[in-house]
Amino acid sequence: MEAVVFLFSLLDCCALIFLSVYFIITLSDLECDYINARSCCSKLNKWVIPELVGHTIVTVLMLVSLHWFIFLLNLPVATWNIYRFIMVPSGNMGVFDPTEIHNRGQLKSHMKEAMIKLGFYLLCFFMYLYSMILALIND
């Protein structure tokens, strides 16, 4: 059972890594003016909820399967994703808003956030891979 939990977490983490790379590529395209702000924000906002759901499912799964260290490691990022989604001002298009993305260095902060998440998901990937292999050996 433990191997199945880590296999699912590993697959979910792979999807989150690809999503983070997609966010970085799309934001860098906006930074270089290859795409306009409206199409960039529309592309990114489409993937905010799947990222939120994917990471929250893994966090809850670790809580249910009593892997406390991994749960506590995932909790701040899951909380940040939920907070960021809930605190979208009314009238904005979503977490990424085309009228505000160039203001106050928001583009740089979104890029930095995507890079930090990519590093975190890569760390989680290797941790889940190690845990899955360990669970398969112990069974």
MARZATI-433506 format. One record per residue (C-alpha): residue in three letters; x, y, z. Coordinates in steps of 0.05 Angstrom, whole numbers, plus 32768, in hexadecimal, padded with zeros to 4 digits. Each point is the difference from the previous one (the first is absolute). Layout:
residues N
R | Ala | X | Y | Z
...
//
This chain:
residues 139
R | Met | 8000 | 8000 | 8000
R | Glu | 8039 | 802F | 8011
R | Ala | 801F | 7FF5 | 7FBC
R | Val | 7FBF | 8014 | 7FDE
R | Val | 7FFD | 8040 | 8028
R | Phe | 8046 | 8013 | 7FEB
R | Leu | 7FF4 | 7FEB | 7FB8
R | Phe | 7FC3 | 802D | 7FFB
R | Ser | 8027 | 8038 | 8022
R | Leu | 803A | 7FF6 | 7FCF
R | Leu | 7FD2 | 8004 | 7FC4
R | Asp | 7FDD | 803E | 801C
R | Cys | 8043 | 8020 | 800E
R | Cys | 8015 | 7FF3 | 7FB7
R | Ala | 7FC1 | 8025 | 7FE9
R | Leu | 800F | 803A | 8030
R | Ile | 8048 | 8004 | 7FE6
R | Phe | 7FE8 | 8005 | 7FB8
R | Leu | 7FCD | 8034 | 8016
R | Ser | 8036 | 8029 | 8022
R | Val | 802B | 7FFD | 7FC2
R | Tyr | 7FC4 | 8016 | 7FD6
R | Phe | 7FF5 | 803C | 8030
R | Ile | 8049 | 8014 | 7FFA
R | Ile | 8000 | 7FFB | 7FB4
R | Thr | 7FC0 | 8027 | 7FF9
R | Leu | 8017 | 8037 | 8030
R | Ser | 8043 | 8006 | 7FDD
R | Asp | 7FDB | 8006 | 7FBE
R | Leu | 7FD9 | 803A | 801D
R | Glu | 8040 | 801F | 801B
R | Cys | 801F | 7FFD | 7FBB
R | Asp | 7FC0 | 801A | 7FDF
R | Tyr | 7FF4 | 7FC2 | 7FD7
R | Ile | 7FB8 | 7FFE | 8018
R | Asn | 7FD2 | 8035 | 801C
R | Ala | 7FEB | 8005 | 8048
R | Arg | 7FB8 | 7FEC | 7FF4
R | Ser | 8010 | 7FBE | 7FDD
R | Cys | 8037 | 7FF0 | 8033
R | Cys | 7FD2 | 800B | 803C
R | Ser | 7FC8 | 7FD9 | 7FDF
R | Lys | 802F | 7FC5 | 7FF4
R | Leu | 801C | 8001 | 8047
R | Asn | 7FBD | 800A | 8023
R | Lys | 7FE6 | 7FC2 | 7FDE
R | Trp | 8033 | 7FD6 | 8026
R | Val | 7FFD | 8021 | 8045
R | Ile | 7FC7 | 7FD4 | 801A
R | Pro | 801E | 7FBE | 7FE6
R | Glu | 8041 | 8012 | 8022
R | Leu | 7FDB | 8010 | 8040
R | Val | 7FD8 | 7FC0 | 7FFE
R | Gly | 803C | 7FD4 | 7FEE
R | His | 802B | 801A | 8038
R | Thr | 7FC8 | 8000 | 8033
R | Ile | 7FEF | 7FB7 | 7FF0
R | Val | 8047 | 7FEA | 800D
R | Thr | 8003 | 8028 | 8041
R | Val | 7FBF | 7FE0 | 8019
R | Leu | 8017 | 7FBC | 7FE9
R | Met | 803F | 8007 | 8029
R | Leu | 7FD6 | 8014 | 803C
R | Val | 7FD2 | 7FC5 | 7FF8
R | Ser | 8039 | 7FCF | 7FF6
R | Leu | 8023 | 801B | 803E
R | His | 8040 | 8018 | 7FDF
R | Trp | 8008 | 803C | 802E
R | Phe | 8042 | 801B | 7FE7
R | Ile | 7FEA | 8001 | 7FB7
R | Phe | 7FBC | 801D | 8015
R | Leu | 8022 | 8038 | 8027
R | Leu | 802F | 800D | 7FC6
R | Asn | 7FC5 | 8007 | 7FCF
R | Leu | 7FD2 | 8027 | 802D
R | Pro | 801F | 8046 | 7FF7
R | Val | 7FFF | 7FFB | 7FB4
R | Ala | 7FB8 | 7FE6 | 7FFF
R | Thr | 7FEC | 8037 | 8031
R | Trp | 8022 | 8035 | 7FD4
R | Asn | 7FDC | 7FE6 | 7FC2
R | Ile | 7FBC | 8002 | 8023
R | Tyr | 800E | 8046 | 801D
R | Arg | 8016 | 801B | 7FBC
R | Phe | 7FC0 | 7FE4 | 7FDF
R | Ile | 7FD1 | 801A | 8037
R | Met | 801F | 8046 | 8003
R | Val | 7FF5 | 8012 | 7FB7
R | Pro | 7FE1 | 8046 | 8000
R | Ser | 7FBA | 8006 | 7FE4
R | Gly | 8001 | 8017 | 7FB9
R | Asn | 8041 | 7FDE | 7FEF
R | Met | 8003 | 7FCB | 7FCB
R | Gly | 8020 | 7FCF | 8031
R | Val | 8042 | 7FF7 | 8024
R | Phe | 8023 | 801B | 7FC2
R | Asp | 7FDE | 8041 | 7FEA
R | Pro | 8016 | 8021 | 7FBF
R | Thr | 7FF4 | 8047 | 801A
R | Glu | 802D | 7FF5 | 803D
R | Ile | 8035 | 7FCF | 7FEA
R | His | 8030 | 8037 | 7FE9
R | Asn | 7FF3 | 802C | 803E
R | Arg | 802B | 8000 | 803F
R | Gly | 802D | 7FC8 | 7FE7
R | Gln | 7FCA | 7FCC | 8001
R | Leu | 801D | 7FDD | 7FC4
R | Lys | 8043 | 7FF7 | 8024
R | Ser | 7FDD | 7FE7 | 803F
R | His | 7FD6 | 7FCE | 7FD7
R | Met | 803F | 7FE8 | 7FDE
R | Lys | 8025 | 7FF8 | 8042
R | Glu | 7FC4 | 7FDB | 801D
R | Ala | 7FFF | 7FD0 | 7FC5
R | Met | 804B | 7FF3 | 8007
R | Ile | 7FF9 | 7FF2 | 804A
R | Lys | 7FC6 | 7FD1 | 7FF4
R | Leu | 8028 | 7FDC | 7FCA
R | Gly | 8039 | 7FF5 | 8031
R | Phe | 7FD0 | 7FE8 | 8035
R | Tyr | 7FDD | 7FD0 | 7FD1
R | Leu | 8043 | 7FE4 | 7FE9
R | Leu | 8014 | 7FF5 | 8049
R | Cys | 7FBD | 7FDD | 800C
R | Phe | 8008 | 7FD6 | 7FC1
R | Phe | 8041 | 7FE1 | 8019
R | Met | 7FE4 | 7FF9 | 8047
R | Tyr | 7FC3 | 7FDB | 7FE5
R | Leu | 802B | 7FD5 | 7FD2
R | Tyr | 802D | 7FEC | 803A
R | Ser | 7FC4 | 7FF2 | 802D
R | Met | 7FDE | 7FD7 | 7FCA
R | Ile | 803F | 7FD6 | 7FF4
R | Leu | 8007 | 7FF6 | 804B
R | Ala | 7FB7 | 7FEC | 8007
R | Leu | 8007 | 7FCE | 7FC7
R | Ile | 803F | 7FE1 | 801F
R | Asn | 7FDF | 7FFA | 8044
R | Asp | 7FC2 | 7FDD | 7FE5
//
